[in-house]
């Protein structure tokens, strides 16, 4: 019993001591928090009408009609937003004391003037946004005192000139956005000092040339965005030698019609975008050396055809986009050689079909954009139906129409019966089967005809006597209507020409047609030449006899004989050396 009382008493004293200790600690904690609160309140004094978040050290002063920068911004603020106000100017050292500030947003004001050293003191600033203001010129040293700045946005202003050394005090800058301005001049040294810049967004405005000398100083540049240039052609060596550039975007060049052969020389791009321009063909030659290109976007250009076997040099190409163009046809083998091809988006064009033969392999294709095209329901779309479970259509399913119907049909949801009834083709048939032999004179033109029918409408190919396809150009050419034209026929054109009609269901061949050329000198020409020669000879003989007739007259007497002396050559040569010939040969010719 005594031992138990002692233990109980000991526990009582221990618990009382613990309570006293906890009370003292709570008092000290309360005093500490009170003192910290006083210090915090002195450091975060939120300007009137602004919203401050003490835990995130953020100050939000948007949409409150400010005309100047508030004077009592919290000194330990990390983010300050002053957007959508009416601030007109920034004075020198306007933000002095905000040494912890990481982000400053002054977008959507009416800023027209920024004085030199306006941002001095913001040594921790990482992001500065001045977009959508009324800046016309940025003085040199405006951005001094920002050693850690990584993103600068001066887009959507009215900037006319980028002066030399404007950004030289920004050694850490990685992204510069200067699009949507009215630039008329960019100094060759405008970007001097930007040794770490990796992204540049530049608007051509009223520039008459690409600022090549200024841009090529950016040796570490990886992304370049060009907007609103007024050039018809991208000149040679425009971006040489930006060897680290990986992504190039050319957009809103309304007059751009072509790229010079060496316009992309020296680049190792992985992504190329040329959109909202005036390209009528895919610029195959300027692109052929871009063996590391993965993505190619040519959307919103009036491109009508993609020809076969011209993109095969882009060995690593995985994505091709041509949205909103004028695409009428993609030839078979159009993407031949692209073994890694995965994404094709050709929405909003004028394609009537998409055949599986345009791909190197349909098994690699994962994304297909084919909507908003006037597709025709036939067997050429069967491969899309069979592989729809492997394809991503981006939520926009393609539809097709039958020639006899105007209703658009979702062919991806066809039943097996509808597929066999609607997605069908009819093998081509050449109408005129009779073998023809044509003879033509040299230098004349001859036409050979081949009329075929089928569903879909077949294409006609002509093979020369060596069984090689004839092209649409040249002296011997295959015309779009299926005819063969042989102009200025020559003997070597003789031989057998074969007509082949083909569509997705098969092909048909016309029995050989012979075009036989005459010999180089035909009968008519030979007769004319013989007649002319005979007349010339006869007239010469007649003239000779007439001359001899008048010559033979002497004092009214006609001599019927003429004596002609013949002197041998040896005799004449001996006479020159002093030895005279004693006799000469004499001949008598009787005139009849």
Secondary structure, DSSP 4 states (H G I P E B T S, - for coil): -HHHHHHHHHHHHHHHHHHHHHHHHHHHHHHHHHHHHHHHHHH--PPTT-EEETTTTEEE--SS--SS--TT--TT-SEEE--SS---EE-TTTTTT-TT--EEE--SS---EE-TTTTTT-TT--EEE--SS---B--TTTTTT-TT--EEE--SS---EE-TTTTTT-TT--EEEE-S---SEE-TTTTTT-TT--EEEEE-TT-SS--HHHHTT-TT--EEEEES---SEEPTTTTTT-TT--EEEEE--TT--EE-TTTTTT---SEEEEESS--SS--HHHHTT-TT--EEE--SS---EE-TTSSTT-TT--EEE-TTS---EE-TTTBTT-TT--EEE--SS--S---GGGBS-GGG--EEE--SS-EE-SGGGHHHHHTGGG-B-TT----EE-TT--S-B-GGG--HHHHHHHS--EEEEES-----EEEE-TT--EEE---EEEESPPEEEEE-TTS-BPPSSSSEEE-TTS-EEE-S--GGG-EEEEEEEEETTEEEEPPPEEEEEPPSS-HHHHHHHHHHHHHHHHHHHHHHHHHHHHHTEETTEE-SEEEEEE--HHHHHHHHTTPPPS--EEEEEE--
